[in-house]
Structures are given as C-alpha cells and as structure tokens.
Amino acid sequence: LSKKSIDLLILSHPDPDHFTAFPEILRRFKVGALLLPAIRNNEEPFQVLLAIAQEQGIPLVAANPERDIDLNDGVVLDILWPPHPAPLIGDNDASIVLRASFGTGSVLFTGDLGVQGEATLLATGVDVSAQVLKVGHHGSRFSSSDAFLTAVSPRLAVISVGKDNHYGHPNPETLQRLTTAGIPVRTTAEEGDIVLIF
C-alpha cells in the first residue's frame, strides 16, 4: 500500500509541544517538504527530527518572508514572520506566521507568537488581515492583543488547545478580548478537529 501524502509539513517553532509527533508523521506519511523556522534548537528531539527528515530525503525549507510558497492547487502560503535571518528573540516570538490563501478564503497561522512578537510584526507594516485567525500560543493571556485582533479583523478565531490542560489555556482574558472584538471562537478542546469550508 502506498503512503498517504502531505505536501508540506510546517514546524512553527522548535518547542517540543509543536513537533513531538513529527517523527511519527514523517514515518507514516510521504512528506513533500518540511518548512522550518529560522530559529533552531540544538536539543536531541529536534536533532532527531532533522535526522529522520534527512534520512528520508525530505527537503528542509527555511521560512523566508521574501518568498511565498505556491502549493499548486490554488493554495498560496504567504510567510509574514519572522524576518530572515531571525532577530534575537525568544522561540515563541520567532514562530512562523503565515497566511494561507485559497480562492476567497484566508487563514492566519501564528504559532506561539505572543504580544511582543505581535507588536513587532505589526510595526513592519505587513498586512495580517485574514478571515480566520488561528489564535497564538493556544490562547494564552500573552497572545492576541487588542491591536493585533484589530489588524487581523477575523470573522472567526480558532484555538488549538488540549482539553483540561495544566496551563489553563485558553486564558479567560484572551477569550474576553476576542468576545469584546466580536470574534466568534471555536476550540479544539471542545470540538476536536475543526474543518473550515470556504
């Protein structure tokens, strides 16, 4: 039997909670390429991930805002952040931020970007508007500032978060900011997989 395929596997940043399952994904699926952030991690789990990708001949692509990625099926990934090379900032604020556009739809993915990273991104003047916002850092209180929510102006916010997690994500303050901005919220903790149809 042939393996199912993934055109592009994206690692927003090298925190373990964002790539622990990647080695298994690389083993089970035919992955066309692995998009990596400009910031790297020298710890063993991340190095194991890179080794598996190289063993399987999976191209490693460095995220670079100077070039978009066209997936050839009407989907274009516009990498907005971080600049290349990445500034000396923490892992979370060096998360890849990208907008996926397809037809009339758009989704902004923010990794674990926090309010400081949001402010720095907005200061570049780049357009971050999107119909759907994947809320940064699992809805922590350190993400989704009022200014960022205004700039994105999404019709829907999606929070990827585990049920009953010990961090208390999503944070009530973040949920209140989203509610005050009039943005409907859906979470994976409550619904599991969330499928968007445009």
N, C-alpha and C positions, 0 to 999 in steps of 0.2 A: 504494500500500500504506500502511496506517496504521502509525504507530509503535507499538512496544511501550511499555507504560507502567510507571512507578514511582510509587507513591502518595506516598512521602516519601523524599527523599534527605537523609541525615544527615551533616553535617560535624562530627566530634567536636571538632576544634580546628584552627586555621589553619596547621598545619605543612605544607609542600609535599608530604611523602610521604603525607599523608592526603587531598589534594584535587587532585593533578596531573591525574588522569583525569576530574575532574568536568566541565570544559568540554566534553569529547567526549561524556560521558554526557548532558549537557544537550542536545547537538545530535542525538544518536541516539535518545533516548527522550523520551516525553511525561512530564514530571515534574510531579506534582501540587503539590508544595511543597518548599522547601529549608529544613531545620532547621539553624540556625546557633548557634554558641556565643556566650556573652555577650562574650567577648574577641574583638577583631578584629585584622586585620593590614593595615597600610597599604601593603604591598609590591605591586608590579604584578600578579603572578599571581593574588593573591586579589582584587584590584580588577577584574581581567578576568573572573574567575568571577562576581562580583556583577553586572557589566555584562551578561554573557550572560544571566544569570537574569532581569534586569530587562527586557532586550530581548525575551525570550520570554514575558514576563508571568507568570513563575513566582513565586508568593508566597514571600517571605522570612519565616520564622518564627523568632523568638528563643526559644531554650530557656529555660524558666522552670519551676523545681521546683514552683511553686504551681498548675500545671495539667497534667493528664495529657492525652495525645493518644490518642483513640479512632479506630482506623483502620476502624471499621465492619464488620470481618469477624471479630470476636472477638478481635482483637489490640489490646491497650492498652499504650501506652508510658508508663511512669512515670518522669519525669525527676527524678533524685535530686540531681544536682550539675551545675554549680556554682550557688551562690545567685545571685539576680538582684537587683541588678547583681553582677557577679563581683568578688570581692575582688582586691586587687593581688597576684596570684600568677603564676608562670610559665605559659606556654602549655600545657605538658603537664598541670600540676595544675589547669588551668581546663578540661580536657576535659569534654565532656558525658558524664555517667554516667547510663545509663538501663537500666531493667529492662523487657524485653518479656515480657508475659504473654499466654498464649493457652490456653484450656482449663486443663489441669492442668500445662502447661509454662511455664517461665520461663528467660530468659537475661539475664545481667547484662553489659552492654557498658560498657567502661571507658576507651576511647580510649587515651591515653598517660599516664593517671593513674599517678603514682609513689607511693612510700611516704609522703611528706609529705602529698600530697593524700588518700591513703587514710586516714591518721590524722585529718586534718581532717574528712573526710566521716564517719568513724565517730564522731567527737566530737559530731556533730549529733544522734546517736541514731537516725538513719533506718535502717530495715530494708533491708539489702542482700542478704538471702538470695535464692538462685536455684539452680535445678537445674544450670544450665550457666554457667560463667564464661568470658567472652572475656577472656583474661589481658591486663593492661595493658602498654602500651609494648613490644609484640612479645616479651614475656618477658624484658625487660632485668633486670639484677640490681637495678635501682632500683624494681621493682614487686613486687606480690604478697607483702606482709609476712605473717608468721605470723598476726598479729591479723586482718588483712583476710581471709585464707583461712578462718579460723575463723568469722568473721562471715558470710561468703557461704555456706560449707558446701556447695559444689557437688558434684554427682555426676560431673561431667566438666569439664575445663578445655580450652579451645581456644585455640591460639596462632596468630595471623595473622602470618606471617613469610615472607620470601623465602628461597629455598634459597641456601646459601653466601654470605649477606650479610656485608659487611665489618665489621658491628658485633658479630658473634659471637652474635646473638640466635638462639634463646633462650639465656640465660645458664645455665650448669650449676648455679649457686647457686639460681636460681629453680626450675629443674627439680627440684632436690633438695628444696626446700621443698614443692613440690607432691607429690612422691613420699612424703615423710615424713608429709604430711597425708592420705595415702591417696587422692589425687585422680588418676584416670586422665587422661592428657594426649594430645591429638591436635594435630598441627601442619599448617598448610597447606604448609610446606616439604616435608614427607614425603608428604602425601596430595593436595595441590591443594585443590580446593573440598571443603568439609565440609558435608554436608547433615544437619540434625537432624530427626528424626521423633519426635514425642511421641505 
